Amino acid sequence: MPRFSKDGGPLKQISRHWNHFFFGVASLLGGIYVWLHQGYLDDPRVTPPPPPPHLEQVIFGFADDWWFALWLIACGLVILYGTAFCHRKLRDWGMVALSPAFGAIAVAFSVRGFFDMRFNLTWIFALLTLALLFSTLMRGDHSER
């Protein structure tokens, strides 16, 4: 059952923890996109010929799979619920569970960008997002118990 804090309702909590909220929304939207576009990395418009080597496909092939989409969606929903209804542990656990996803994307697209020479800035944004996620988690919230 949703629990409201003494400080206000969901909108107050969202404005108080806006960074968590945006990580939740971005994760949810990213997961929905991957779910609706499974296999998009195999599209020649995204990965022009020649096809990537087998090892490279193994390293970054997860990024357009259904299970990865569900991981992003689940993390996003947990973060959003924890943010809106003042469940600090859910909010933080969702962020911790999201960290390996962004780390995997950063590694996968770094390999793709450096070794395959396909121009793609995804790895830079994934590294930035991962750094911001760690910063948000490390800052913590000492006002909640």
C-alpha positions in Angstrom: 0.0 0.0 0.0 1.4 3.4 -0.9 2.8 5.3 2.0 2.9 9.1 2.1 5.6 10.9 4.0 4.8 13.5 6.6 6.4 16.0 4.3 3.7 15.7 1.6 2.4 13.6 -1.2 3.9 12.1 -4.3 4.4 15.4 -6.1 6.3 16.8 -3.1 8.5 13.7 -3.0 9.1 13.9 -6.8 10.2 17.5 -6.5 12.4 16.6 -3.5 14.1 13.7 -5.3 13.9 14.9 -8.9 17.1 13.2 -9.9 15.8 9.7 -8.9 12.5 10.5 -10.7 14.3 11.3 -13.9 16.4 8.1 -13.7 13.2 6.2 -13.2 11.5 7.9 -16.2 14.5 7.5 -18.4 14.9 3.8 -17.5 11.2 3.1 -18.1 11.2 4.9 -21.5 14.5 3.2 -22.5 13.1 -0.2 -21.6 9.9 0.5 -23.5 11.9 1.6 -26.6 14.0 -1.5 -26.5 10.9 -3.7 -26.0 9.2 -2.2 -29.0 12.4 -2.3 -31.2 14.0 -5.7 -30.3 16.9 -6.5 -32.6 17.3 -2.8 -33.6 21.1 -3.2 -33.6 20.8 -5.7 -36.4 19.2 -3.1 -38.7 21.6 -1.9 -41.4 20.5 1.7 -40.7 21.9 1.3 -37.2 24.8 -1.0 -37.8 25.9 -0.6 -41.5 27.6 -3.5 -43.2 29.8 -5.4 -42.7 28.2 -7.1 -39.7 30.2 -6.8 -36.5 32.5 -9.8 -35.6 31.0 -12.5 -33.5 32.8 -11.5 -30.3 31.5 -8.0 -30.7 28.0 -9.3 -31.2 28.3 -11.3 -28.0 29.6 -8.3 -26.1 26.9 -5.8 -27.1 24.1 -8.0 -28.4 22.2 -7.9 -25.1 21.3 -4.2 -25.6 18.4 -4.9 -27.9 17.0 -8.1 -26.1 13.7 -8.5 -24.4 15.2 -9.4 -21.0 17.3 -6.2 -21.0 14.2 -4.2 -21.8 12.4 -5.8 -18.8 15.3 -5.1 -16.6 15.2 -1.4 -17.5 11.4 -1.3 -17.1 11.5 -3.0 -13.7 14.2 -0.7 -12.4 12.3 2.3 -13.7 9.1 1.3 -12.0 10.8 0.5 -8.7 12.6 3.8 -8.7 9.4 5.8 -9.6 7.4 4.0 -6.9 10.1 4.5 -4.3 10.4 8.1 -5.2 6.7 9.0 -5.3 5.7 7.1 -2.2 8.7 7.8 0.0 10.3 4.3 0.1 13.9 5.2 0.3 15.1 1.5 0.2 13.1 0.8 -3.0 14.3 4.0 -4.6 17.9 3.2 -3.8 17.7 -0.5 -4.7 16.2 0.4 -8.1 19.1 2.7 -8.7 21.7 0.1 -7.6 20.0 -2.5 -9.9 20.1 0.1 -12.7 23.9 0.7 -12.3 25.0 -2.6 -14.0 22.7 -1.9 -16.9 24.3 1.4 -17.7 27.7 0.0 -17.0 27.1 -2.8 -19.5 25.8 -0.3 -22.1 28.9 1.8 -21.6 31.3 -1.1 -22.0 29.4 -2.6 -24.9 29.2 0.6 -26.9 32.8 1.5 -26.0 34.0 -1.8 -27.5 31.7 -1.1 -30.5 33.1 2.5 -30.9 36.8 1.8 -30.4 37.3 -1.5 -32.1 34.7 -1.5 -34.8 35.1 2.1 -35.8 31.4 2.7 -36.1 30.8 6.3 -35.1 28.5 6.3 -32.1 28.3 8.5 -29.1 26.2 6.2 -27.0 29.1 5.1 -24.9 29.9 8.6 -23.9 26.4 9.3 -22.7 26.2 5.9 -21.0 29.4 6.7 -19.1 28.0 10.1 -18.2 24.8 8.6 -17.0 26.6 6.0 -15.0 28.7 8.7 -13.3 25.6 10.8 -12.5 23.9 7.6 -11.2 26.8 6.9 -8.8 26.9 10.5 -7.8 23.2 10.4 -6.9 23.6 7.2 -4.9 26.7 8.4 -3.1 25.1 11.7 -2.1 22.3 9.9 -0.3 19.6 11.4 1.7 20.4 11.8 5.4 17.1 13.5 6.2 15.1 10.3 5.8 15.3 7.4 8.2 
